Amino acid sequence: MDERQKIKRLAAQYAPEFVSVRRYLHQHPELSFQEHRTCTYLKEQLLSLGVTDIVSVAETGLLATIHGGRAGKTVLLRADIDALPIQERNAVDYVSKNDGVMHACGHDAHSASLLLCAKILMELKEDFSGSVKLLFQPAEELSPGGASAVIREKAYTALGSLPHLGQHVRPDIPVGKVGFRSGKFMASMDELFLTVKGKGGHAAMPEKTIDPVLIASHIIVAAQQLVSRRADPKIPSVLSFGKVIADGAINVIPDEVVIEGTFRTLDEDWRKTALGQLDKLVTTLAEAMGGRCELKINHGYPHLKNEPVLTERLKALAEDYLGKENVLGLDQWMAAEDFAYYSQQNPACFYMLGVGNAEKHIGSGLHTPTFDIDESALEVGGGLMVWLALSTLSA
């Protein structure tokens, strides 16, 4: 039996065990940097597999190492472990037990898949050269991201530059399939907090006020010119405002309006320029209308780029493992991921794992209260990650 078939056999044999692991994690979700129970559970699982080289990173994360039978290269595999502040609405027996917290982005599946990968690697460790690093990373969902903390850890910086592989569930991709994209893949993400200040008063006497609602309205519309008239059309850009609070009444003009939004792009130079232009625009526009606008920017993740040579090689390997018909080419995606921090410093590949199943009515979007996965994806994800890791070590 060749290595590929052996990995497939082991993945099929052990996957049911890790369905239970995924369900435990799904029932006990924890928010970013609060994953203490999750971290303890994951460490217990690793120790039960015989993985003993484990260090703590970023407070609630783990970096484990599986050493092959001979010295060689090193590859890093990453799974994120935190959940979201969402009240789950799934009618399943493994529904979240933590009120208002849910694994609505599949991080439970990422962790269970990486543990399955670890079990297979432990069984094969005498057969390969080199080492596999397993990173269970906290706080992907909370800007500036747990990855930004991990990359400052001594245990991580000591690794130097090495290939990084990560996978993420996608409900819009059918189970059994995966998707890859070389080059720029996912967007940077910055959080915008604007406070528009004026002078409130009676809505029937607007001439005695400086209306921050009107100023805020002009700012929201005018800011879109950053995308429509300032951005290079070849550079994807998104500027969206999702929260506006003008806490007045039908007959009360408030003193201030609060606006919150996000800016995303796939070019770091344009990102810096655009945020500077936005600050100037909102400040001068508010002043021209008699008010003031304060802009606070929480700088989030950079854009995620998949190293082309590595990614194309891994895509071909995925075709060998799953069949060419089950490996898709993907478009750029304006969602953000803190795996981007690793990709800015290392040869990296972040690919998508299909978890949707129309026949089982599994297809709710990420970050929704009815998100779920077809759990047969764990066998695909765990086995494929072993195949890609070992192939990278032997390349």
Number of C-alpha atoms within 10 A of each C-alpha: 7 6 13 16 12 15 24 20 15 20 24 16 12 18 24 16 11 22 20 14 22 24 18 18 27 25 19 22 28 25 20 22 21 16 22 16 14 22 22 14 15 21 22 13 17 19 13 11 17 14 18 13 13 17 13 17 22 19 16 22 28 21 22 22 20 20 21 21 14 13 11 13 16 23 22 20 23 20 25 28 33 34 30 24 19 16 17 21 13 13 8 8 8 15 17 22 13 15 12 13 22 33 31 26 25 26 27 27 31 25 27 30 29 28 23 30 28 28 24 23 26 17 13 18 19 12 13 18 18 18 23 23 21 22 27 26 30 33 27 26 21 16 19 19 22 26 24 20 16 24 16 12 14 10 13 14 11 8 12 8 14 15 21 25 27 19 24 22 24 24 25 17 18 19 25 21 24 30 21 22 24 22 16 17 23 27 27 25 26 23 17 19 18 21 19 26 24 25 16 19 19 16 17 11 11 14 10 12 17 22 25 28 24 15 25 26 12 15 21 17 9 14 18 15 14 19 18 12 9 13 17 12 10 6 12 16 22 17 18 14 15 9 10 17 12 16 13 17 10 8 11 15 26 22 20 24 24 19 19 17 17 18 22 25 26 24 17 13 9 16 21 10 13 20 18 11 15 17 17 12 17 24 19 14 18 22 14 11 15 16 21 21 25 14 19 13 15 14 15 21 24 27 27 28 25 26 21 16 13 17 21 17 15 21 23 15 19 23 17 13 20 17 13 14 9 16 23 17 10 14 13 14 14 18 14 22 23 26 30 26 21 23 21 15 14 17 19 28 31 26 23 21 27 27 29 27 17 12 7 9 11 19 21 17 16 17 16 17 20 18 21 24 24 19 19 16 24 33 25 24 30 31 29 23 22 25 23 20 24 23 16 18 17 11 8
